Every structure is written in structure tokens, then in C-alpha cells.
């Protein structure tokens, strides 16, 4: 079995390789988002950092939850599975309640939204309507995920 540090390195490498060529809504390399989320989540431990590196990999690439479990184990799979939004799933009624059930998913989702919220001013300059929609969505979601 790989050490925790080695698993972080493997997760980072998977993210870099599988998100290659993808861009965000601002046209920036998508890996920059993933890297920022991993940095934010790392203060919560190695497992949170690994889930952060892999948080969009099932949604946006051909990597499967089974492959994640084979390489990183069931705890990481559970965190990534919690973060993976399914087609047709309602964000507030289906997705966020699942995120809340897994501590790693919740930690990473909060880090994910904090990064996305930090980019809202730049998005406002190119698409103010979308920026306002996302601002409202993130505020509501943060209230749900950070409520004690």
C-alpha cells in the first residue's frame, strides 16, 4: 500500500492527466481550480486533499469510482462519490444532502464553493447574469453545508 504522501501525489497526477485540456467558465485551465480546492482542503488532512484532487474526475472524465477505490481505497471512494453529481439530480434536494452525509465530501464541497465564490467578480465582468445566479446558489448551499 502506498503512503499517504504517495497517494496525494498519485491523486494530483491523475487530476493533471485527466483534466488536461479542460477549461473553466472563464477559459482558465481547469486544473487550476482543482489545485486550489486541494490546497484549501489540505488543512483538513491527507484524505480531504486526495478527495479534493479527485473531486470532479468522475463527473468530467472517464475515471470510474471503481478505479478510485482500487487505487485509493473505500474511504476516498466514498468522499469522491459524495462529491459526484449525477445526471438529472436536483442540486438542493438530492445532491447537497448526499454531500452532507460524508465528512470528506462536505469539507471538499465547501472548499470547492469558496474557490468558485472567489472567481465571481471575474465572471461578473463577462456574464453578470450567470454570476448572480451562481452567487445566490453558493450562498444558499454554504448556509446548508456550514450549519451546525
Residue frames relative to the residue before (quaternion, step in Angstrom):
aa qw qx qy qz dx dy dz
X 1.0000 0.0000 0.0000 0.0000 0.00 0.00 0.00
X 0.4732 -0.6791 0.4893 0.2745 3.56 -1.02 0.84
X 0.5338 -0.5962 0.4860 0.3513 3.57 -1.21 0.52
X 0.6817 -0.4800 0.3564 0.4218 3.57 -1.29 0.31
X 0.6629 0.5019 -0.3115 0.4600 3.59 0.93 -0.87
X 0.6459 0.5085 -0.3197 0.4711 3.57 1.03 -0.76
X 0.6372 0.5211 -0.3301 0.4621 3.60 1.04 -0.72
X 0.6039 0.5298 -0.3521 0.4804 3.59 1.07 -0.67
X 0.6640 0.5052 -0.3037 0.4601 3.59 0.91 -0.91
X 0.6443 0.5038 -0.3205 0.4778 3.59 0.99 -0.79
X 0.6467 0.5153 -0.3193 0.4628 3.61 0.92 -0.86
X 0.6382 0.5187 -0.3188 0.4712 3.59 0.97 -0.87
X 0.6658 0.5018 -0.3027 0.4618 3.58 0.89 -0.92
X 0.6262 0.5214 -0.3385 0.4706 3.61 0.96 -0.79
X 0.6663 0.5075 -0.3096 0.4501 3.59 0.85 -0.95
X 0.6627 0.5023 -0.3109 0.4603 3.58 0.86 -0.93
X 0.6942 0.4824 -0.2794 0.4553 3.58 0.86 -0.96
X 0.7639 0.4170 -0.2229 0.4392 3.59 0.74 -1.02
X 0.7017 0.4182 -0.2759 0.5066 3.61 1.15 -0.45
X 0.3457 0.7618 -0.4857 0.2534 3.59 1.28 0.08
X 0.8131 0.2395 -0.2031 0.4902 3.57 -0.92 0.98
X 0.5836 0.5637 -0.3871 0.4380 3.62 1.20 -0.19
X 0.1324 -0.7857 0.6011 0.0613 3.56 -1.15 0.72
X 0.4696 -0.6638 0.5016 0.2953 3.56 -1.22 0.47
X 0.7654 -0.3808 0.2620 0.4478 3.58 -1.31 -0.09
X 0.6912 0.4471 -0.2664 0.5014 3.58 1.24 -0.42
X 0.5590 -0.6268 0.3769 0.3907 3.58 1.28 0.06
X 0.4897 0.6540 -0.4309 0.3832 3.58 1.27 0.23
X 0.6279 -0.5282 0.4073 0.4010 3.57 -1.19 0.54
X 0.4797 -0.7084 0.4404 0.2724 3.58 -0.71 1.10
X 0.5887 0.5926 -0.3731 0.4038 3.59 1.07 -0.66
X 0.5601 0.5897 -0.3951 0.4271 3.62 1.15 -0.47
X 0.6313 0.5136 -0.3216 0.4840 3.59 1.05 -0.78
X 0.6716 0.5038 -0.3001 0.4529 3.58 0.81 -1.01
X 0.6525 0.5219 -0.3022 0.4588 3.57 0.96 -0.90
X 0.6558 0.5061 -0.3115 0.4656 3.59 0.94 -0.85
X 0.6477 0.5078 -0.3186 0.4702 3.59 0.95 -0.86
X 0.6416 0.5199 -0.3237 0.4618 3.60 0.98 -0.82
X 0.6393 0.5197 -0.3234 0.4654 3.58 0.98 -0.83
X 0.6682 0.4962 -0.2993 0.4666 3.58 0.91 -0.91
X 0.7079 0.4677 -0.2616 0.4601 3.60 0.92 -0.89
X 0.5523 0.6600 -0.3876 0.3303 3.60 1.12 -0.59
X 0.5869 0.5811 -0.3770 0.4191 3.61 1.13 -0.49
X 0.6685 0.4757 -0.2887 0.4935 3.59 1.29 -0.27
X 0.7162 -0.4512 0.2458 0.4724 3.59 1.24 0.24
X 0.7205 -0.4758 0.3224 0.3879 3.49 -1.37 0.32
X 0.6533 0.5181 -0.3305 0.4423 3.60 0.88 -0.86
X 0.6459 0.5065 -0.3211 0.4724 3.60 0.96 -0.82
X 0.6464 0.5168 -0.3221 0.4597 3.59 0.98 -0.80
X 0.6479 0.5092 -0.3228 0.4656 3.60 0.95 -0.83
X 0.6503 0.4988 -0.3199 0.4754 3.60 0.89 -0.89
X 0.6348 0.5345 -0.3339 0.4471 3.59 0.99 -0.78
X 0.6434 0.5060 -0.3331 0.4680 3.62 0.92 -0.82
X 0.7661 0.3688 -0.1821 0.4939 3.59 1.05 -0.75
X 0.3944 0.8012 -0.4204 0.1605 3.60 1.26 -0.15
X 0.7740 0.2874 -0.1815 0.5342 3.64 1.07 -0.52
X 0.4317 0.7614 -0.4225 0.2353 3.57 1.27 -0.11
X 0.6682 0.4752 -0.3110 0.4806 3.62 1.01 -0.71
X 0.6541 0.5250 -0.3004 0.4541 3.58 1.03 -0.84
X 0.8303 0.3064 -0.0924 0.4562 3.56 0.85 -1.02
X 0.7574 0.2929 -0.1837 0.5539 3.62 1.24 -0.04
X 0.6435 -0.5337 0.3860 0.3900 3.57 -1.29 -0.14
X 0.4357 0.6899 -0.4690 0.3380 3.63 1.25 0.04
X 0.2513 -0.7810 0.5589 0.1204 3.57 -1.00 0.89
X 0.6343 -0.5150 0.4145 0.4007 3.54 -1.29 0.33
X 0.6069 0.5569 -0.3497 0.4464 3.58 1.08 -0.67
X 0.6490 0.5019 -0.3159 0.4766 3.61 0.96 -0.81
X 0.6304 0.5250 -0.3319 0.4656 3.57 1.01 -0.77
X 0.6696 0.4947 -0.3052 0.4623 3.59 0.89 -0.89
X 0.6339 0.5397 -0.3334 0.4425 3.61 0.97 -0.82
X 0.7508 0.3981 -0.2115 0.4828 3.58 0.94 -0.85
X 0.8277 0.2702 -0.0921 0.4832 3.58 0.82 -1.00
X 0.5471 -0.6360 0.3899 0.3797 3.62 1.22 -0.25
X 0.6998 -0.5235 0.3200 0.3658 3.52 -1.35 0.34
X 0.6077 0.5576 -0.3698 0.4278 3.62 1.05 -0.62
X 0.6704 0.4735 -0.2906 0.4919 3.59 0.93 -0.90
X 0.6135 0.5392 -0.3510 0.4579 3.57 0.97 -0.80
X 0.6551 0.5239 -0.3158 0.4434 3.60 0.89 -0.89
X 0.6591 0.5034 -0.3063 0.4672 3.58 0.98 -0.80
X 0.6718 0.4758 -0.2931 0.4862 3.57 0.95 -0.90
X 0.6329 0.5278 -0.3338 0.4576 3.58 0.98 -0.80
X 0.6368 0.5266 -0.3202 0.4634 3.58 1.04 -0.77
X 0.6961 0.4747 -0.2546 0.4747 3.58 1.09 -0.75
X 0.6358 0.5660 -0.3278 0.4097 3.60 1.17 -0.48
X 0.2434 -0.7731 0.5742 0.1160 3.54 -0.58 1.20
X 0.3165 -0.7687 0.5341 0.1535 3.55 -0.89 0.99
X 0.6223 -0.5398 0.4118 0.3895 3.56 -1.20 0.56
X 0.8283 0.2223 -0.1813 0.4813 3.55 -1.02 0.89
X 0.5275 0.6482 -0.4011 0.3751 3.56 1.28 -0.05
X 0.4048 -0.6934 0.5372 0.2582 3.59 -0.93 0.89
X 0.5308 -0.6741 0.4203 0.2952 3.56 -0.83 1.05
X 0.7810 0.3587 -0.1840 0.4770 3.60 0.76 -1.00
X 0.7275 0.4439 -0.2509 0.4592 3.60 0.98 -0.74
X 0.7896 0.2984 -0.1403 0.5175 3.59 1.07 -0.72
X 0.7407 0.4600 -0.2388 0.4276 3.54 0.70 -1.15
X 0.7214 0.4533 -0.2748 0.4457 3.62 0.61 -1.07
X 0.6277 0.5151 -0.3694 0.4518 3.66 0.93 -0.63
X 0.6374 0.5036 -0.3356 0.4769 3.61 1.06 -0.66
X 0.6150 0.5392 -0.3430 0.4620 3.59 1.00 -0.81
X 0.6624 0.5352 -0.3033 0.4275 3.60 0.90 -0.92
X 0.6516 0.5509 -0.3144 0.4161 3.59 1.09 -0.63
X 0.7412 0.3259 -0.2009 0.5514 3.60 1.21 -0.34
X 0.4484 -0.7281 0.4478 0.2612 3.58 -0.54 1.18
X 0.6589 0.5001 -0.3228 0.4600 3.61 0.93 -0.83
X 0.6464 0.5136 -0.3213 0.4639 3.59 0.95 -0.86
X 0.6550 0.5145 -0.3172 0.4536 3.59 0.94 -0.85
X 0.6384 0.5224 -0.3225 0.4642 3.60 0.92 -0.88
X 0.7084 0.4598 -0.2643 0.4658 3.57 0.82 -1.02
X 0.6338 0.5240 -0.3451 0.4523 3.62 0.98 -0.72
X 0.6321 0.5089 -0.3382 0.4766 3.61 0.99 -0.74
X 0.6481 0.5028 -0.3147 0.4776 3.61 0.95 -0.83
X 0.6259 0.5473 -0.3125 0.4594 3.57 1.05 -0.86
X 0.7045 0.4527 -0.2706 0.4749 3.57 0.84 -0.95
X 0.6149 0.5367 -0.3612 0.4511 3.61 1.03 -0.67
X 0.6449 0.4939 -0.3289 0.4817 3.58 0.99 -0.74
X 0.6636 0.5047 -0.3083 0.4581 3.59 0.90 -0.89
X 0.6454 0.5133 -0.3232 0.4642 3.59 1.00 -0.76
X 0.6280 0.5447 -0.3312 0.4463 3.60 1.07 -0.69
X 0.6916 0.4650 -0.2712 0.4816 3.59 1.20 -0.47
X 0.4410 0.7376 -0.4412 0.2584 3.62 1.22 -0.14
X 0.6227 0.5400 -0.3621 0.4354 3.62 0.96 -0.69
X 0.6553 0.4937 -0.3110 0.4797 3.59 0.97 -0.82
X 0.6539 0.4979 -0.3169 0.4734 3.60 1.00 -0.77
X 0.5920 0.5872 -0.3541 0.4235 3.59 1.06 -0.77
X 0.6457 0.5387 -0.3151 0.4399 3.58 1.06 -0.75
X 0.7684 0.3400 -0.1929 0.5067 3.62 1.07 -0.63
X 0.8024 0.0295 0.0052 0.5961 3.60 1.14 -0.57
X 0.1532 -0.8492 0.4982 0.0848 3.60 0.32 1.24
X 0.6189 0.5475 -0.3516 0.4401 3.61 1.05 -0.68
X 0.6719 0.4771 -0.2858 0.4891 3.59 0.92 -0.91
X 0.6296 0.5350 -0.3367 0.4517 3.59 0.99 -0.77
X 0.6622 0.4948 -0.3075 0.4712 3.60 0.96 -0.82
X 0.6300 0.5326 -0.3274 0.4606 3.58 0.97 -0.84
X 0.6989 0.4658 -0.2701 0.4708 3.57 0.86 -0.98
X 0.6032 0.5621 -0.3547 0.4409 3.59 1.02 -0.73
X 0.6707 0.4859 -0.2864 0.4818 3.58 0.92 -0.91
X 0.6460 0.5292 -0.3086 0.4554 3.57 0.96 -0.92
X 0.6934 0.4777 -0.2804 0.4608 3.59 0.83 -1.00
X 0.6340 0.5319 -0.3380 0.4482 3.59 0.95 -0.78
X 0.6649 0.4915 -0.2983 0.4767 3.57 0.94 -0.90
X 0.6718 0.5034 -0.2937 0.4572 3.59 0.91 -0.95
X 0.6457 0.5124 -0.3293 0.4606 3.61 0.93 -0.83
X 0.6182 0.5456 -0.3404 0.4520 3.57 1.03 -0.74
X 0.6623 0.4979 -0.2935 0.4767 3.56 1.01 -0.82
X 0.7548 0.4333 -0.2294 0.4357 3.59 0.74 -1.05
X 0.7387 0.3942 -0.2375 0.4924 3.60 1.11 -0.49
X 0.4493 0.6697 -0.4671 0.3626 3.61 1.25 0.08
X 0.3668 -0.7415 0.5206 0.2115 3.55 -0.95 0.83
